[in-house]
């Protein structure tokens, strides 16, 4: 087994030549492009996908390799997954050669070999640079080609940084240098994920509202912080993908996701001091400023500002960049139970909302939109321990008020305001239970 640690970027097609020239300036070993054909397999009932497993055969220069990737962690575009690679003599599966630890029940399912069939393929040329960063060896791969499933296909234009040996922090360090030039977009959608989407019918990708965050029942405050930031980053990257595909209103969802990052830092600001995230917040501001200016989606999405901000957020998460700024008291607080933290803050945010909207505000409602948005985000991040139906009903009145203010529906504004402020709390320790 190998632990795959990769950082993936989508490359703007018009920036490929400039990127290649920049990579040639790095002191390292260059390998000319080689064609790689990958066939991915699945069962009719998606058994592998349901177990977060990916099975493929890769062929290059007459040699073949069978690979199984199993569940790992993906933060932003940084993939950390165990993978098993086995050399094979011809492009045919030999599932019995995988070690037993690959399989969920400790043994190869008896009917799996006869059920798996080719699902989609990727055919691309890979050009590589092997470089040293710090004490680490890193492979930089530029992939150009297509992913295909039946009659559907999408272009592949990607850059991958894979840690061969050393420290994952060096991958992030190298990436910081690369994103200083335009044309890179940190992406969490792997070639396989795009292939599965094509194979499933290539349905239009739709906007996703931020949902209530659910964490493990005994999660710590720190685990709640990590989950909240990962949710915000996921929303950012997902809607950035839609924005570049010209999906209507995707840009506003990207900006909402960036705001969710800020609101998360504010929510946990009583424990994690502002100085821990100064650099990150500065990059977020630069990105927001660019996105709100009169530039194209391509310019904004593939800008050094956006790439640097997402990379900084990824690094903040992967390295737990807040740790170095915690004193003994904060270390104690961040290790405490997240649900207890959530209960306290649910009451505080609900009280702020009720106080702000206790009386009609006439033509001043628009002034309170930032406060309303911040509190709704906080309630989404804090409510996961409670009954979903009751929680969603409570939130929908505040979300309805927000929408009515944004669309200037004066009658609807007062309806939702009255409904929202009259609601009973759904959480414990609210003072009403």
C-alpha positions in Angstrom: 0.0 0.0 0.0 1.1 3.6 -0.7 -0.3 6.7 0.8 -1.2 8.9 -2.2 -0.8 12.7 -1.4 -1.7 14.8 -4.4 -2.7 18.4 -4.9 -4.7 18.9 -8.1 -5.3 22.0 -10.2 -7.4 22.6 -13.3 -5.4 24.6 -15.9 -6.9 27.2 -18.2 -6.3 25.9 -21.7 -4.9 29.2 -22.9 -2.3 29.2 -20.1 -0.8 25.7 -20.8 2.2 27.0 -22.8 3.1 29.7 -20.2 2.8 27.1 -17.4 5.0 24.6 -19.2 7.7 27.3 -19.8 7.5 28.2 -16.1 7.9 24.5 -15.1 10.9 24.2 -17.3 12.6 26.9 -15.2 12.4 24.7 -12.0 15.5 22.9 -11.3 14.5 19.3 -11.7 14.3 16.3 -14.0 12.0 16.6 -17.0 10.2 13.7 -18.7 8.7 14.0 -22.2 4.9 13.4 -22.6 3.8 9.8 -22.4 0.3 8.6 -23.4 -1.7 7.0 -20.5 -4.9 5.1 -21.1 -6.9 4.4 -17.9 -10.0 2.2 -17.8 -12.2 2.5 -14.7 -14.5 -0.3 -13.5 -17.7 -0.5 -11.6 -20.6 -2.9 -10.9 -24.2 -2.4 -12.0 -25.2 -1.5 -8.4 -22.1 0.8 -7.9 -20.7 -1.4 -5.2 -17.2 0.1 -5.4 -18.5 3.7 -5.4 -20.7 2.9 -2.4 -17.6 1.7 -0.5 -15.6 4.8 -1.6 -13.3 2.6 -3.7 -11.9 3.3 -7.2 -10.7 0.5 -9.5 -8.7 1.1 -12.7 -6.2 -0.4 -15.1 -3.6 2.0 -16.5 -1.6 1.2 -19.6 1.5 3.0 -20.8 4.2 2.0 -23.3 3.0 -1.6 -23.3 3.0 -2.0 -19.5 -0.1 -2.3 -17.3 -0.9 -1.6 -13.7 -4.0 -2.4 -11.7 -4.9 0.1 -9.0 -7.4 0.3 -6.1 -7.9 3.5 -4.3 -9.8 3.4 -1.0 -11.4 6.0 1.3 -9.2 8.8 2.4 -9.4 12.5 2.9 -9.8 15.3 0.4 -9.4 18.9 1.5 -9.8 21.4 -1.3 -7.7 19.8 -4.0 -5.4 18.0 -1.6 -6.1 14.3 -1.9 -4.7 11.9 0.8 -5.8 8.4 0.0 -4.4 4.9 0.4 -3.8 3.2 -2.9 -2.7 -0.3 -3.9 -0.8 -0.7 -7.2 -0.1 -4.1 -8.8 1.8 -4.7 -12.1 -0.1 -7.0 -14.5 1.0 -8.6 -17.8 -2.1 -7.6 -19.8 -5.1 -5.3 -19.4 -7.2 -7.7 -17.5 -8.3 -7.5 -13.8 -6.7 -9.9 -11.3 -8.7 -8.9 -8.2 -7.5 -11.9 -6.2 -4.0 -10.3 -6.1 -5.1 -7.4 -4.0 -4.3 -7.9 -0.2 -7.3 -8.8 2.0 -7.1 -5.4 3.8 -8.4 -3.8 0.6 -11.9 -5.3 1.1 -14.5 -4.0 3.5 -15.1 -7.4 5.1 -11.5 -8.6 4.9 -12.0 -10.8 1.8 -12.7 -10.5 -1.9 -16.5 -10.6 -2.5 -17.2 -13.9 -4.3 -19.2 -12.4 -7.2 -17.3 -9.1 -7.6 -14.9 -10.3 -10.4 -17.8 -11.3 -12.6 -19.8 -8.2 -11.9 -17.3 -5.4 -12.6 -17.3 -3.9 -16.0 -15.6 -1.0 -17.7 -17.5 2.2 -16.9 -15.5 5.0 -18.4 -11.9 5.8 -19.6 -9.4 8.6 -19.5 -7.0 9.0 -22.4 -4.3 11.7 -21.9 -0.7 12.6 -22.4 1.3 13.1 -19.2 4.4 15.3 -19.1 6.4 15.2 -15.8 8.9 17.2 -13.8 10.6 15.7 -10.8 11.7 18.5 -8.4 13.1 18.8 -4.9 11.3 21.1 -2.5 12.8 21.4 1.0 13.6 17.8 1.9 10.9 16.3 -0.3 10.8 14.8 -3.8 7.7 16.0 -5.7 6.4 14.9 -9.1 4.6 17.6 -11.1 2.4 16.1 -13.9 0.7 18.1 -16.7 -2.1 16.0 -18.1 -3.8 16.9 -21.4 -6.5 14.7 -23.0 -10.1 13.5 -22.4 -12.3 11.6 -20.0 -15.0 9.5 -21.9 -18.1 7.6 -21.0 -20.2 6.3 -23.9 -20.9 9.2 -26.2 -20.1 11.8 -23.5 -16.6 13.3 -23.0 -14.9 16.3 -21.3 -11.4 17.7 -21.8 -8.6 17.0 -19.3 -6.3 19.9 -18.7 -4.8 19.4 -15.2 -1.7 19.8 -13.1 -1.0 17.4 -10.3 1.6 17.7 -7.6 2.3 14.3 -6.0 4.5 13.8 -3.0 7.0 10.9 -3.7 8.9 11.2 -0.5 9.1 13.7 2.3 6.6 16.1 3.9 3.1 17.1 2.6 3.9 20.7 3.7 6.5 20.9 0.9 3.8 20.2 -1.6 1.9 23.2 -0.3 5.0 25.3 -0.3 5.7 24.5 -4.0 2.1 25.1 -4.9 2.3 28.6 -3.3 5.0 29.5 -5.8 3.1 28.1 -8.8 -0.2 29.9 -8.1 1.5 33.3 -8.3 0.9 33.2 -12.0 -2.6 33.1 -13.5 -4.2 30.0 -15.1 -4.5 27.6 -12.2 -7.7 26.7 -10.3 -7.4 24.4 -7.4 -10.0 21.6 -8.1 -11.3 18.8 -5.9 -13.0 16.9 -8.8 -10.7 14.1 -9.8 -10.7 12.6 -13.3 -12.6 9.6 -11.8 -15.3 11.8 -10.3 -15.8 13.5 -13.6 -15.9 10.1 -15.3 -18.5 8.8 -12.9 -20.7 11.9 -13.6 -20.5 11.4 -17.3 -21.3 7.7 -17.0 -24.3 8.5 -14.9 -25.8 10.5 -17.7 -23.9 13.8 -17.5 -26.9 15.6 -15.8 -26.6 19.4 -15.5 -24.8 20.4 -12.3 -27.2 22.3 -10.1 -26.7 25.0 -7.4 -26.4 23.6 -3.9 -27.6 25.7 -0.9 -25.4 25.4 2.2 -27.0 22.6 4.4 -26.9 22.1 8.1 -23.5 20.8 9.2 -23.4 17.4 10.9 -20.4 16.3 13.0 -19.8 13.2 15.1 -21.8 13.2 18.4 -18.7 13.5 20.5 -16.8 15.8 18.3 -14.5 18.4 19.8 -14.7 22.2 19.1 -11.7 21.8 16.9 -13.3 19.1 14.9 -16.3 21.4 14.5 -14.1 24.2 13.3 -12.4 21.8 10.8 -15.8 20.5 9.5 -17.2 24.0 9.1 -14.2 25.2 7.1 -14.2 22.1 4.9 -17.9 22.7 4.2 -17.2 26.3 3.2 -14.3 25.2 0.9 -16.4 22.5 -0.6 -19.2 24.9 -1.4 -16.6 27.4 -2.9 -15.0 24.8 -5.2 -18.3 23.2 -6.3 -19.8 26.5 -7.3 -16.6 27.8 -8.9 -16.9 24.8 -11.2 -20.4 25.8 -12.0 -19.4 29.4 -12.5 -16.8 28.5 -15.1 -19.5 26.4 -16.8 -21.7 29.5 -17.0 -24.4 28.2 -14.6 -26.7 31.1 -13.6 -26.2 32.5 -10.1 -23.1 30.4 -9.5 -21.1 33.5 -8.8 -23.3 34.6 -5.9 -22.9 31.1 -4.4 -19.1 31.4 -4.7 -19.2 34.7 -2.8 -21.6 33.2 -0.2 -19.1 30.4 0.3 -16.2 32.8 0.8 -18.5 34.7 3.3 -19.1 31.4 5.1 -15.3 31.0 5.6 -15.3 34.5 7.2 -18.3 33.7 9.4 -16.7 30.4 10.5 -13.6 32.3 11.6 -15.8 34.8 13.5 -17.9 32.0 15.1 -14.8 30.4 16.6 -13.1 33.8 17.2 -13.5 33.5 21.0 -11.0 30.6 20.9 -8.9 31.1 17.7 -7.5 34.7 17.7 -7.8 36.9 14.6 -4.0 37.0 14.1 -4.1 33.2 13.3 -6.1 34.0 10.1 -4.8 37.4 9.2 -3.1 36.2 6.0 -6.0 34.1 5.0 -8.5 36.9 5.5 -6.4 39.3 3.5 -6.4 36.9 0.6 -10.1 36.4 0.9 -10.6 40.2 0.7 -8.4 40.4 -2.5 -10.4 37.6 -4.1 -13.8 39.1 -3.2 -12.7 42.5 -4.5 -11.6 40.9 -7.9 -14.8 38.9 -8.2 -17.0 41.9 -7.5 -15.2 43.9 -10.2 -16.1 44.0 -13.9 -14.0 41.0 -14.9 -14.9 37.8 -16.7 -15.6 34.5 -14.8 -12.4 33.1 -16.4 -10.3 36.0 -15.2 -11.6 35.8 -11.7 -11.6 32.0 -11.3 -8.1 31.5 -12.7 -6.6 34.5 -11.0 -3.6 34.3 -8.6 -5.8 35.9 -6.0 -8.4 33.1 -6.0 -5.9 30.4 -6.3 -3.8 31.8 -3.4 -6.8 32.2 -1.2 -8.1 28.6 -1.7 -4.6 27.3 -1.2 -4.2 29.3 2.0 -7.5 27.9 3.3 -6.4 24.3 2.3 -3.1 24.8 4.1 -4.8 26.3 7.2 -6.9 23.2 7.4 -4.3 20.6 6.6 -1.7 22.0 8.9 -4.2 23.2 11.5 -2.7 26.6 11.2 -4.5 28.0 14.2 -2.6 25.7 16.7 0.5 27.9 16.9 -1.7 30.8 18.1 -3.5 29.1 21.0 -2.6 29.7 24.6 -3.2 27.1 27.3 -6.7 28.4 28.0 -7.6 28.3 24.3 -6.2 24.8 24.0 -8.5 23.6 26.7 -11.5 25.2 25.1 -10.9 23.9 21.6 -10.7 20.3 23.0 -14.1 20.6 24.7 -17.3 19.2 23.4 -18.6 20.8 20.2 -22.3 20.3 21.1 -21.9 22.2 24.3 -20.2 25.0 22.4 -23.0 24.9 19.8 -25.7 25.1 22.4 -24.2 28.3 23.9 -23.8 30.0 20.6 -27.2 29.0 19.2 -28.7 30.9 22.0 -26.4 33.9 21.4 -27.1 34.1 17.7 -30.8 33.6 18.1 -30.9 36.4 20.7 -29.0 38.7 18.3 -31.5 37.9 15.5 -34.5 38.5 17.7 -33.1 41.8 19.0 -32.2 43.1 15.5 -35.6 42.3 14.0 -37.8 42.8 17.1 -39.6 45.7 15.4 -40.3 46.7 11.8 -37.3 48.5 10.2 -39.0 50.3 7.4 -36.5 51.0 4.7 -33.5 50.0 6.9 -33.8 46.2 6.3 -31.1 46.2 3.7 -28.6 47.5 6.2 -29.1 44.4 8.3 -28.5 41.8 5.5 -24.8 41.2 6.4 -25.7 40.6 10.1 -28.6 38.3 9.0 -26.4 36.3 6.6 -23.7 35.9 9.3 -26.2 34.6 11.9 -27.9 32.2 9.4 -24.5 30.8 8.5 -23.7 30.3 12.2 -27.0 28.6 12.9 -26.3 26.2 9.9 -22.9 25.3 11.4 -24.2 24.8 14.9 -27.6 23.0 14.5 -26.5 19.5 13.3 -27.1 17.8 16.7 -30.8 18.4 16.6 -33.9 17.1 14.9 -33.5 18.0 11.2 -37.2 18.8 10.5 -37.5 21.2 13.4 -34.2 22.8 12.8 -34.9 23.3 9.1 -38.3 24.8 9.8 -36.8 27.2 12.3 -34.1 28.2 9.8 -36.4 28.6 6.8 -38.2 31.5 8.4 -34.9 33.4 8.7 -33.9 32.4 5.2 -37.2 33.5 3.9 -36.7 36.9 5.6 -33.3 37.2 4.0 -34.7 36.3 0.5 -37.6 38.8 1.0 -35.2 41.6 1.9 -32.9 40.8 -1.0 -35.9 40.9 -3.5 -37.6 43.8 -1.7 -40.9 42.0 -1.1 -42.2 44.2 1.7 -45.3 42.2 2.6 -43.2 39.0 2.7 -40.6 40.7 4.8 -43.1 41.4 7.6 -44.6 37.9 7.3 -41.2 36.2 7.7 -40.0 38.6 10.4 -43.1 37.9 12.6 -42.8 34.2 12.0 -39.1 34.1 12.8 -39.1 36.1 16.0 -42.0 34.1 17.4 -40.4 30.7 17.1 -39.6 28.5 20.0 -35.9 27.3 20.3 -35.2 23.8 19.1 -31.9 23.4 21.1 -31.2 22.6 24.7 -30.0 25.1 27.4 -31.9 27.8 25.6 -33.5 29.1 28.8 -36.9 27.7 27.7 -36.3 24.1 28.6 
